[in-house]
Amino acid sequence: MQASAPAIRYSDDQAEAHDRVAALLYDAGIDLDDGTASPPGEGQGGGVLAITGKAGSGKTMLLAELVKALTAAGVDLVSGDYEGRKRKDRRTLAILAPTNKAASVLRSRGVPATTIHRILYTPIYAPEYERIADWLAGTGDRPAVDGLMDGLTDMALDRAKAFYDTVASIPGALAAAGLRGSDFIRGWKRREEPLDVGFVDESSMLDERQFEDLKEIFPTLVLFGDPAQLAPVGASGEMVFERLPDTRRLSLARIHRQEADSPILDLAHALADPGLDFHGFERMVEDAARRDDRVVMAQRVEAALMARSPVLVWRNATRIRLIQAFRAAYGAPEDALLPGEPLICDGIELPLKHRKRRIDLEARGLIKGAQVVYLGPGRGQGFARLHVFGAEEPQVSVAAIIKIEKPDEEEPFIPAAARMGAVFLHGAAVTIHKAQGSQWETVQVFAPDLYAAAQAGRTEAGVALWKRLAYVAITRAEKRLHWVVRNRLARPADPLTTDDLRAPAAALALVAEEPGP
């Protein structure tokens, strides 16, 4: 079965990958050639297929075009927002990413992605939400405002419908009506019923347990991943798609188009040369900086950039020293955080009996590795108001345990602590491992750490570790790369601010605002 030629200009290997996915979907009862989808059958599924390629190989463009073709064939998109009424003949597609930040990168490119967590766990909504969501999605009648929330008017519903007809986002439509989806969530449950087709971006970040969970839920699963990135910690340098048989893997090469030439991608792909050593690579960075202002050979770290895009390092000791230098540069007190300081979620400390609260926090984007900005103290003891990057409702108030590590001290300083809740480390600098799945317009890479990795002579899956670290670090940059060569920090010209993180029309989403569990 050969799918019809796509309207966009594919490279040869992209066209082959498109046809391979189309054949997989055809086996599952979805015909992209005819634009039709048969009702799901017992045991119907195409299995697992992996599409791999380095940065610049067009994985995201291919994914986006396949999503368009599936929706044209009548397949319904499933997100963490709302799934609508179940129908026997319904075919579904979910586009997933391991983190909120990775999902938001896809959404910024027009792909309606959600996190794996929001699919593994589904919200239990109040009936009012279901009536509004069904109406917006075209599967139900317009609800009467008398039976909805106090103060909700027909004019507000009209605003919601006008928004949804332009952008098919239920959270966005509710915000246009002055509501939040979180207002209607009554709890969370582990998904019991399988879905249909799943596309997973950034699949190099998947661990074995997540992979097995996804295979249980999706009889047809397509993984998109970069084999040059770092494998999950504890995975022995191996990614889940590398264990698939050759017949279930397809690799894309870089697309060479003059209009898309990027010195950052040139540097990333140069790392594949087995004869290239660290000093040779650094000379390439220097040459690129002379030719193109998108690459900067920086003599020091810029503190102002650290507030929104962390410096990427290899060693924890380097991370802690840079964080302390950042705080000193802004005059942050030792016993408190300044509004505008960046944080990284390091997990959630809640006992098993508070499983529902953990699920709620994670569903709001507070999963390990999530990037947030401190906005100020919350109403309850130990609570903090935060802006969560990549979340559709980014501003929340949570019970927080905030830790600031100090050089040569085993115990971190804790400026804010609830009895239990989400744990945060300072985020002005992060390890390259934790940066996977994220992108920033400008990225600072701390080159002395990569040199230390090169000197250590370590390898991962047969590749020099410094090369994997350098590849992941520099491909986090969307537009501009600062290759920092000295252990110095440039002081900021302006104080920290949160003016770039204005709250949306809806008020802050309060997460478990009452003190105590």
N, C-alpha and C positions, 0 to 999 in steps of 0.2 A: 504494500500500500504506500503510495507516494503522495504526500500532501502537496497542495497547490503552492506555487511560488509565492513567497511573501511579498508584500508591496515595498518594504524597505530593502535597502541594499545590504545583503548578507555577504560575509566572506564565505569561501567554500566550506570551511569546517563548521561555521555557524549554520549554513544551510543543511549540512549533514546532520548536525545536532538537532535542528528543528524537525527534520524528517524522522529521526530516531525517537524523539519525544512524541511526535504525531503517531508513530506506529505503536508506541506503548499505550497511548490513550485510545487508539483504535481497538486494541485488544481489550481495553476496559469498557468499550461501548460508546466512545466519544469520537466522532468523525470530524476532524478539523477541515478536511477537504470539502465535505458537503455542508458543514456547519450544523450538524445534528448530534443529538445525544440521546441514546436509548435509556430507558429506565434501568436503574442498577439491578443486576442479577445476583443470585446466590453465588458467592465465591468469586465474583467478577472483580478483577483487578490486574493491573499490568506488572505489579512488583516494584522493584527499586531500580532506578537508573541514576547514575551520577554524571553530571556535566562539569568538568573541571577546567581550570585555566588560570593563568596568572593575571595580575592587574592589567587592564587594557585589552583583554581578549574578547570583551563584549558579552560577558555572562549576563549582566543586568539588562542590557538591551534585548537579548534573546528571551530572558524571563518575561520582560514586559510585553513583548510581542506575542508570546504564547498565552499570557493572561488575556490579552485582547481577543485572540482567536477562540479561547475557551468561553469567554462571556458572549461572544457572537454566536457560539453554538448553543447558547441557552443555559450554560452552567452557572449556578448561583455562587457568588462570592460569600464566604463565611469569614467573619472577623471576630474579635473578642468583644465587639460592641453588642451585636444582636444577631441571632440566627433565624428568627422567624419561625413560623409553624412548620412542622415536619410534614413532608409529602412523600408518598411512596415512589413517585416518579422523579423525584428531585435529584439532580446531580450537583455536586458541590466542589468548590475549590477553596483552599486556604493557602495564603502566601505567608510563610513564617520566617522569623529570624530569631537567633538565640537571645538577643538583648533588645531593650527598647531603643537604644541608640542605633543599632543595626537596622531595626524596623523603620525608624524615622528616616534613615538615609534612603531606604527604598520608597517611602511615602513621598519624600521630597522629589523623587523622580517619577511620580505619578503611579507607583505600584502600591495598591492598598494592602500593605503588610501589617501583620500583628506579631506578637511574640509567641513562642512555643508555649509559654506558661499560660497565656490567655486561651489557648486551645485545649491544653491538658485539663485545665480547670474552667468550668463554665459558671457564670453568675446566675443566681436565682433572683429574678426581677419581680417587682410589684406588678399587679395586673394593669395599673395605669400606664406603666412604661410599655408593656406589651401592646396596648391599644394604640399608643402614639407611634411606636416603631412599626407595627404592621401597616398602619395608614401611610406613613412616610414611604415604606418599601413597596406600596401598591398592592398589599395582600389583605387589607382590611378597610373598613369604612372610617370616615373621619369621626373621631371621638367627640362627644359632647363635653364642653368645658365644665359643665356642672358636676360631672363625675370625676374630674381630675383634681389637680392640686389647687389649693386656695390661691386666688390672685392670677391664675392662668386665664388669659383672654383669647377670644377668637383671633384677634389681631396678632397675638404672639404665635399662635399656631400657623397663621398665614406666613409669618416671617420664617418659621421653621421649615415649612413646605417649600418656600421660595429658595431657601438655602440648599435644601436637600436636592431639589431639582437641578441645581447648578453643581453642587459637590455632594456626592452620595456618601455623606458621613453623618451618622445618627448623632454622635457627640457634638459635631459642629452645628447640626440643625437644632439640637436642644439648647446649645449655648445661645443661638440666635433668638430663642424664645425665653432666654433668661433662666434655663434649667441646666442641670448636670445629670448625666447618666448615673453617676454614683449616688444621687439622691434616691434612686429607685432600687438599688441593690440590697437585697435582704440576706444574702449569704452566698457561699460558693460551694461547688461540689465537683468531685473528680469525674471527668467525662466517662460515661459507661458505654454509650453507643458509638460505633465507628463513624467516621466521615467518609470521604470519597477520594479526592485527589489532593495531594499536598505538595507544594513547592517549598523547599527549604533553602534560603540563602545563607551565606557564611557557614556552610556545613562543616568546614574545617574545625569549628569550635564545638561541635557535638561530642558529647561523651557517649559511652556505650549504653548507659541506662536511658538517656534521652532518645537515642537511635531506636532502641527496642520499643520504647513507649510509642514513638511515632509510627513504627511498622505495625503496631497493634491497632492504631487508629485509622491509618491510611492504607488501603489495599494497593493504591497507586501512589508512589512517592518518588519525586525527582529532587535530587540533591545538587545544589550549585555550590562549588567550593574552590578554594585556591590551595593547591598542594604545596606551594612555597611558603605558606604561613607556618606558624608554630602550632604544634599539636597540643591538645588539652593537657594540662598538668596531670601526670600519672598515666599517660597513654603510651609511654615508651616511644614517643616520636611518631606514632602511627595515627592516621585519621580514619574515621569509620568507613569512608568511601574507598580507602585503599585496600580494604579486605574484600571488596566486591570482585566477582570474576571479570576478566577483561571484556567479555561480551556485554557487561553492564556498566562500562565506563567509557566516556568519550572525552577527549582532551581538545581544548581550543587553543590556538596560537594567538599571539598578539596581532591586532588589526593595525596595519601600517597605512595610515591615511594622513596626508600632509596637513590637513586642517586640524587633525587631532593630535599632532605631535606634541609630546610633553617631555621636558627634560627630566622630570621626576620619574616618569615611567621608563625613560631611557636608562637612568641609574638603577632602577629596580631590576630591569631585565639584564643589565650588565653583570649582576651578581651571580648569574647562572654559569659564568665562565669559571671552570675549575682552576685555571691558572692565575686567577686574580687574587692578589693578597690585599690586606687592609690598606697599606700605604698606596698601592696602585689605585684602589677604589677612591681613596681620599683625594688623589690627584685628579681623578675624573670629576669628583664633586667640585673641586676648585676650577677646573676648566669649564664646567657647566655654569658656574656662578659668573664667570667672566663673560659668557655668551648670552645669558638669559637671567633676567632679574627675578624669575620665579624660583631660583635657587640662590641661597645666601650663604656664604662662608662666614659665619658669625663668630666674633671674638668673645662674645659673652651671652648669657641667657637674658632675655627680656622679661622682667617681672610683670609688665603690663599684659603680655600675652598669656602668662601662666594663670591669670584669673579665669580664663575661659577655655584655654586649650593647654593641657598639662605638658610639661617637659617630659619626654619619653626617655627612660633610663633602663639599664639592665639590673643594676644592683640596688637592693633595698637601702643600703647605707647611703648611696648617692641620693636616692629619693628623699630620705629623711633630711639630709643636709640641705638640699635645695628648698624643701618646704620651710625649714627654719630661716633660710636666707630670704625667702619670699615674705614671710611674716614680719621679719625685721625690717625689710625694705618698706613695708606699708605701716610700720609702727603699731602692729597688732599687740595688744596686751597679752601677757602670759596666761592670764586667768579667764580670758573671754575671747569669743570669735567676733570679727567685724562682719557686718552685713556685706555680702559680695564675695566672701571667701569660698573657694570651691571645695567640695567634699566628694568622696567616693564611698558608695555603700559597700560594706564588708560583710554583709549577711544580716540575719535577723535572729535575735536571742529571745526566743519564746519557748516555754515548755510545750510538750506535746498536747496538753489539754487545750491550748490556745491555738490549735491548728487553723481554725477559721480566720482568726485575726492575721496569722502569718500569710494565708492565702490572699487576704484582702490587701495587705501591704505589698506583696509581690505583684499582685494584679495591677496596682497603681504605679508600678515601675520600680519599686524599691527591691530589686534583686541584686545579687552580688555583682559588683562592677558598675552599677548604675552611677552616672555622674549627676551631681546636684550642686546647687549654689545655696548657701545659707542666707536667709532673708531676715532672720531675727528670731527671738524667743517666741514660743507658742503660749497659749493661755494656761495650760496645765504645767505642773512642776516637771521639769525635764523635757518638755516638748519643744520642738523647733519647727519654724516655718521654713519650707524649702521649695526651690524650683527644680523639678526633675526634668533633665534634658531628654527629649525624645518621647515623653508621655503626652498623650492627647489632652489630658487635664494636668498640666505640669505643676501647678502650685498646690501644695499640701501642707498639713501640719501633722507631725508624727511624734510619738514617744521615741526619743533619740538617745543614743549613747555615742557621743562624739569623742574620738581619741586623737590626740596629737602626739606623735612619737618624737622623741628627742635623741640626738646622737649619744651613744654609749650609755643609755639608760634603758633597763629592761622594761620598766613599767611606763606606759604612756601617760601624759597629762590628759585629764578628762574635764574639759570646760563645761560640759552639759551631760547630764545622765538621768534618764528615767530608770525605774526599777527593771524594766525590760522593754525591748522594742528593736528598732532598726539601728544597726551599728555603722558608724561612719569613720573613715580615716580622712585626713586632709588630702585634697586632690590637686594641689599645684604641680605635683610631679607624680607620675605613675609608671609602673613597670610596663615594658613593651608587651608582655603577656596580657596584662589587663586592658591594654589599648586595642586589642583585636576586636573587629566588628565596629569600631568607631572611626569617624573621620572628622577632621576640622579643616577650615579654610587654610590656616597657617599652622604648621607643626614645627616644634623645636626638638631636634634629636641631639642628645648629649653624647657626642662622639667619643670622649675619653672612656666612657663605659664600654662602648663597642670595641675600642682598642684593647681594653682589659679582657674582654671575651675572646678576642683574637689571640692575645698572649696566652690565655689559658689553654688554647688548643682543643677545646671541646667540640664535639660534633653531635648532630641530631639527625637520625635516619640517614647517615652517610654524608651529610652536608655540614660544613663548618658552622658552628652555632652563631658566630658573629654575622655571617651572611644571612641566616634566617632572621636574626634580630634586626639587621639593617633593612631587609626587605619589608618586613612588617611595619617598622617604624616609618620609613619614608613614604610608603603607600597609604599611610593615614592622612597625608597632606592632600587636600583637594586642589589647592591653587598655589601654595607657596611653601617651600621647605627651607628651614634654617638649620644648617649643619653647624652645631656649636662646638668649637674646637678647644675652648679654654674653660677652666673652672672659675668663672667670674659671673657676676650678676649685675645688670644695669638697673639702677633705681628708676621707679616709675615717675612720670611727670605729674600725674593726677592721682587723687585718692581713689580707693575702691568705690564702686557704685553698683546699684541694682537697677538703674534706670532702663537698661536694655532688657529687663525681665519683667515688664509690666504684667500685672494680672489680667486675665481675660475678663470679659463682661461679667461672667459668673463669679461669685465670691470664691474664696479659697475652699478647696475640698478638705474637710476636716476628717482625718483618719483617727478613729479611736481617741477622740479628744478628751474623753473623761479620764482622769487619773486612775492608774491601776488597771489590772486585767479584768 
